[in-house]
């Protein structure tokens, strides 16, 4: 079996903090990240993929300097898995494994594991089993700058949209977890994030045109325009 440090991988990349941190850890471990594979779901309620600001991920890929594959999917619950498998199958001759940012969601991990196994690839989940609060602090300490772009759970209001994930935000997420039972990582769909800067970014993302959209008890921050600037 090929040594992990020499493995060629594709990262399932959403532009959020978890998949970006998984990319960071993969590179840090010496893996060769060949592709950032992004599923562009048309379903805002997808169980597997982000949908908000997914088109802006191309600027993140540019900032990181890794080729992105953007694969459209209707986001139907099981069909989206076939679309993911198709996308991975198209590059399996160039990779040895697939990296995902799952932390505790068996639904997501088990399905990626199965797809990888069927295609003869290794499934890697560097964040799996991490304490969500500790993980958020690790990201901040490593120099990750991310904002919250989507909220859909009790305890969140419009003020969370565009909020930077810093130590005070983590403290508040921990309080919401204890009070409302949310997953502080947002892996249950409570919130989504978008990374503006990280140690693996050669350039920084600056949103220059945003719009807040609020519907009853949930909403999202639409990033309409960005600048990719030198650091």
C-alpha positions as CSV (number, residue, x, y, z in Angstrom):
1,X,0.0,0.0,0.0
2,X,1.2,3.5,-0.8
3,X,2.6,5.5,2.1
4,X,0.2,8.1,3.3
5,X,2.7,10.9,2.8
6,X,2.9,10.1,-0.9
7,X,-0.9,9.8,-1.4
8,X,-2.6,11.8,-4.1
9,X,-6.0,12.9,-2.9
10,X,-9.0,15.0,-3.8
11,X,-10.6,17.0,-1.0
12,X,-14.4,17.3,-0.9
13,X,-14.4,21.1,-0.7
14,X,-17.4,23.3,0.2
15,X,-15.5,26.5,1.0
16,X,-16.5,26.2,4.7
17,X,-14.2,25.9,7.7
18,X,-14.3,22.1,8.0
19,X,-13.4,21.2,4.4
20,X,-10.8,24.0,4.3
21,X,-9.2,22.8,7.6
22,X,-9.2,19.2,6.3
23,X,-7.3,20.6,3.2
24,X,-4.9,22.3,5.5
25,X,-4.2,19.2,7.6
26,X,-3.8,17.1,4.5
27,X,-1.2,19.4,3.0
28,X,0.5,19.7,6.4
29,X,0.7,15.9,6.6
30,X,2.4,15.8,3.2
31,X,-0.4,14.5,1.1
32,X,-0.5,15.7,-2.5
33,X,-3.9,17.5,-2.9
34,X,-4.5,17.1,-6.6
35,X,-8.1,18.5,-6.7
36,X,-10.7,20.4,-4.7
37,X,-13.9,18.7,-5.6
38,X,-17.0,20.9,-5.1
39,X,-20.5,19.7,-5.5
40,X,-22.7,22.6,-6.6
41,X,-26.1,21.6,-5.1
42,X,-29.3,23.2,-6.3
43,X,-31.0,22.0,-3.1
44,X,-30.6,24.4,-0.1
45,X,-31.6,21.5,2.2
46,X,-29.1,19.0,0.9
47,X,-28.0,16.5,3.5
48,X,-24.5,16.3,2.0
49,X,-23.5,19.5,0.4
50,X,-23.5,23.3,0.9
51,X,-25.4,25.4,-1.6
52,X,-25.0,29.0,-0.4
53,X,-22.1,30.9,-2.1
54,X,-20.9,27.7,-3.7
55,X,-19.9,29.6,-6.9
56,X,-17.6,31.8,-4.8
57,X,-15.5,28.8,-3.9
58,X,-13.6,29.2,-7.2
59,X,-11.9,32.3,-5.7
60,X,-10.9,30.2,-2.7
61,X,-9.4,27.6,-5.0
62,X,-7.5,30.3,-6.8
63,X,-6.2,31.7,-3.5
64,X,-5.1,28.2,-2.4
65,X,-3.6,27.4,-5.9
66,X,-5.2,24.0,-6.3
67,X,-7.3,23.0,-9.3
68,X,-11.1,22.9,-8.5
69,X,-13.6,20.5,-10.1
70,X,-17.1,22.0,-9.8
71,X,-19.8,19.4,-10.3
72,X,-23.5,20.4,-10.5
73,X,-26.1,18.2,-8.7
74,X,-29.8,18.7,-8.2
75,X,-29.2,17.7,-4.5
76,X,-31.8,15.0,-4.4
77,X,-31.1,12.9,-1.3
78,X,-29.7,9.7,-3.0
79,X,-29.1,11.0,-6.5
80,X,-26.6,13.5,-5.2
81,X,-24.5,10.5,-4.0
82,X,-24.5,9.1,-7.5
83,X,-23.4,12.5,-8.8
84,X,-20.6,12.6,-6.2
85,X,-19.5,9.0,-7.2
86,X,-19.5,10.0,-10.9
87,X,-17.3,13.1,-10.1
88,X,-14.8,11.0,-8.1
89,X,-14.8,8.2,-10.7
90,X,-13.8,10.7,-13.3
91,X,-10.5,11.4,-11.6
92,X,-9.8,8.1,-9.8
93,X,-6.9,7.3,-12.1
94,X,-5.2,10.4,-10.7
95,X,-5.8,9.9,-7.0
96,X,-5.4,7.4,-4.3
97,X,-7.9,8.7,-1.8
98,X,-10.6,11.2,-0.9
99,X,-10.5,13.6,2.0
100,X,-13.7,14.9,3.7
101,X,-14.3,17.3,6.6
102,X,-16.8,15.1,8.5
103,X,-16.5,15.5,12.3
104,X,-19.3,13.4,13.8
105,X,-21.9,12.9,11.0
106,X,-22.0,9.2,10.4
107,X,-24.6,9.9,7.6
108,X,-21.9,11.9,5.6
109,X,-18.9,9.8,6.5
110,X,-20.5,6.4,5.8
111,X,-21.6,7.4,2.4
112,X,-18.2,8.9,1.4
113,X,-16.5,5.8,2.8
114,X,-18.8,3.5,0.7
115,X,-18.2,5.5,-2.5
116,X,-14.4,5.4,-2.0
117,X,-14.5,1.7,-1.3
118,X,-16.5,1.0,-4.4
119,X,-14.0,3.0,-6.5
120,X,-10.9,1.3,-4.9
121,X,-9.9,4.5,-3.0
122,X,-9.0,5.4,0.6
123,X,-11.4,7.6,2.5
124,X,-9.6,10.0,4.9
125,X,-11.4,12.1,7.6
126,X,-8.8,14.1,9.5
127,X,-11.3,15.9,11.6
128,X,-13.3,12.8,12.6
129,X,-14.0,12.5,16.3
130,X,-12.6,15.9,17.2
131,X,-14.3,17.9,20.0
132,X,-16.1,20.6,18.1
133,X,-15.2,23.5,20.4
134,X,-11.5,22.5,20.6
135,X,-11.5,22.2,16.8
136,X,-12.9,25.7,16.3
137,X,-10.2,27.1,18.6
138,X,-7.5,25.1,16.7
139,X,-8.7,26.7,13.4
140,X,-8.6,30.2,14.9
141,X,-5.1,29.6,16.4
142,X,-3.9,28.3,13.1
143,X,-4.9,31.6,11.4
144,X,-8.2,30.7,9.8
145,X,-10.6,33.6,9.2
146,X,-14.1,32.5,8.4
147,X,-17.5,34.1,8.5
148,X,-21.0,32.6,9.1
149,X,-23.0,32.7,5.9
150,X,-26.1,30.6,6.7
151,X,-28.1,30.0,9.9
152,X,-31.0,27.6,10.4
153,X,-31.6,26.8,14.1
154,X,-33.1,28.2,17.2
155,X,-30.9,30.8,18.9
156,X,-29.6,32.4,15.7
157,X,-30.8,35.7,14.3
158,X,-29.8,38.0,11.5
159,X,-26.9,39.4,13.5
160,X,-25.1,36.1,13.0
161,X,-24.9,36.5,9.2
162,X,-21.4,37.8,8.2
163,X,-20.1,37.3,11.8
164,X,-16.5,36.4,12.0
165,X,-15.7,33.1,13.8
166,X,-13.4,34.2,16.6
167,X,-13.0,33.3,20.3
168,X,-16.1,35.2,21.4
169,X,-18.2,33.6,18.6
170,X,-17.0,30.1,19.8
171,X,-18.0,31.0,23.4
172,X,-21.5,31.9,22.2
173,X,-21.8,28.8,20.1
174,X,-20.9,26.7,23.1
175,X,-23.6,28.5,25.1
176,X,-26.1,27.8,22.4
177,X,-25.1,24.2,22.3
178,X,-25.8,23.9,26.0
179,X,-29.0,25.9,25.9
180,X,-30.5,24.9,22.5
181,X,-28.7,21.6,21.8
182,X,-27.1,22.8,18.6
183,X,-24.0,21.2,17.2
184,X,-21.3,23.9,17.7
185,X,-19.6,22.8,14.5
186,X,-22.8,23.4,12.5
187,X,-22.5,19.9,11.1
188,X,-26.2,19.3,11.8
189,X,-27.1,22.2,9.4
190,X,-27.3,24.8,12.2
191,X,-25.0,27.1,10.3
192,X,-22.5,27.3,7.4
193,X,-19.3,29.2,7.0
194,X,-17.1,30.6,4.3
195,X,-13.3,30.9,4.7
196,X,-11.7,34.2,3.7
197,X,-8.2,33.5,4.7
198,X,-6.0,30.6,6.0
199,X,-2.4,29.6,6.1
200,X,-2.8,27.7,2.8
201,X,-4.2,30.8,1.1
202,X,-1.6,32.6,-1.0
203,X,-4.1,35.4,-1.4
204,X,-7.0,36.7,0.7
205,X,-10.7,36.8,-0.1
206,X,-12.5,40.1,0.5
207,X,-16.3,40.3,0.0
208,X,-17.2,43.6,-1.5
209,X,-20.8,43.0,-2.2
210,X,-23.1,41.0,0.1
211,X,-26.8,40.7,0.7
212,X,-28.6,39.4,3.8
213,X,-31.7,37.3,3.0
214,X,-33.9,36.4,6.0
215,X,-37.0,34.1,5.9
216,X,-38.8,33.7,9.2
217,X,-36.3,31.9,11.5
218,X,-33.4,31.3,9.1
219,X,-31.4,33.1,6.5
220,X,-28.2,33.4,4.6
221,X,-25.5,35.9,3.5
222,X,-25.2,36.0,-0.3
223,X,-21.7,36.9,-1.4
224,X,-22.3,38.7,-4.6
225,X,-18.8,40.0,-5.4
226,X,-15.3,39.4,-4.0
227,X,-11.8,40.7,-4.4
228,X,-8.8,38.4,-4.3
229,X,-6.0,40.5,-2.8
230,X,-2.4,40.0,-1.9
231,X,-1.6,39.2,1.7
